[in-house]
Amino acid sequence: MYNRKLKRIYIAGAYSADNVTSVLDNMREGMRLATKVFLLGYSPFVPWFDFHFQLMLRGNEKLTVDDYYRYSLDWLEVSDAMLLVPNFNTSKGALLEIKRADELKIPIFYDIYGLIR
């Protein structure tokens, strides 16, 4: 099933929300889709793993939201394709990532079945 032409898959969808439960739900949904992609043999970029960086900061170390956006966009620019989590349309960040993927002519898939075809 693995499409050899597409290896690095940028997973895009909602992360932020107005309450912690919704943030965790968004993280779970994105990480679950990324896990399915990984199990199919692809190499997913998973923005929801960013929280690890925040947990590892010490002392005066600081990362801003803009640092995370830059980091994610750097990975998007070297990705072979983008796969959207179903909740992508509720995310300002994901909509900007879609725009950038379009500019770079990176294929965008709206479900995992489109990716593996």
N, C-alpha and C positions, 0 to 999 in steps of 0.2 A: 504493500500500500504506500510506502514511503516514496515521495516524489524527489528523485535525486537532484533535480534542478534547483530545488528550494531546500536550503539547509537551515539557515538562521532565521527564525521566525520571531518577529516582534509581536508580543501579545499586548493589545491595547484595550482598555476599558476603564470604568469608574474606579477610583481609589478613595478620594475624599468624600466626606458626607457631613451632615450637620450633627451626627451623634456617633459615638464609638461603636455601637452595635452595627450600624449601617456600614461604617468603615470596615469592620471585621467581616461582614457579609460580602462586601466588595472584594476584599482580599481573598476570601475563600473561593469566590467564583472565579477570579482571575488565576489563582494558583491551581485550582482544579483543572481548568482548561489547559494551562501550561503543562501540567502533569500528563494529561492525555496526549498532548503534542510530543512531549519528551518520550513517552512510552511507544509512540509510533516511530521513533528514530530521529526526529528533528532535534534541533538545538534551540530551545526557546529563550528569549530574553524576557524576564519576569519582573516588571516594575514593583510588584507587591513584595518582593524580597528586599527592597530598599530599607525597610525598617531596621534591618540588621546593622546598617551603617550608623543609624541614629543611636542604637543601643550601645555601640562600641566607642562613642565619643567620650573623651575624658578631659577634665580640667577646662581649659579655655578653648578646646577644639569646638568648631561650630560648622554646621552645614545648613544652608538656607534652602528654601523651596526652589529658588532659581538654580542652585547647584544641582538639585535632583532633576530638574527639567533639562538642564544642559547635558547631564550624564545620560539621561534617557534618549535625548535626541541624537547624541553621538552614537549610541547603539542602533537607533533607528536607521541612521544614514548608512550603516554597513549591513543592514538586514536584507535578506533575499525576498521577504514577504512580510505582510502584516496580517494578523488574525485578530478579529474583533470579538471581545466578550459581548454577550447579548445586551448588557447594560451600557454599551459604549456611548449611546446618544445622550446619556445624562451627565457626561463628563466633558467639561470645557477642555481639559488637557488632551483627552483622546481625540476630540474634534480637531484640535490643532495638530496633533500627530498625524491624523488622516490627511489633512491639508498638506503637511510636509511630505508624507509618503507619495501623494499625488504629484507633487512638484518633482520628486526624485524618480518618478515612474516605478515605484515599488508596488508590486501587485498587492491588492487588499482583498482579503477573504472574510466573508461575513459568517461563516460557519466552518467547522472542522472538515466537513465533507467536501466543500469546495477546495480546501487546501490539499486534500489527499487525492483529488481527481487529476 
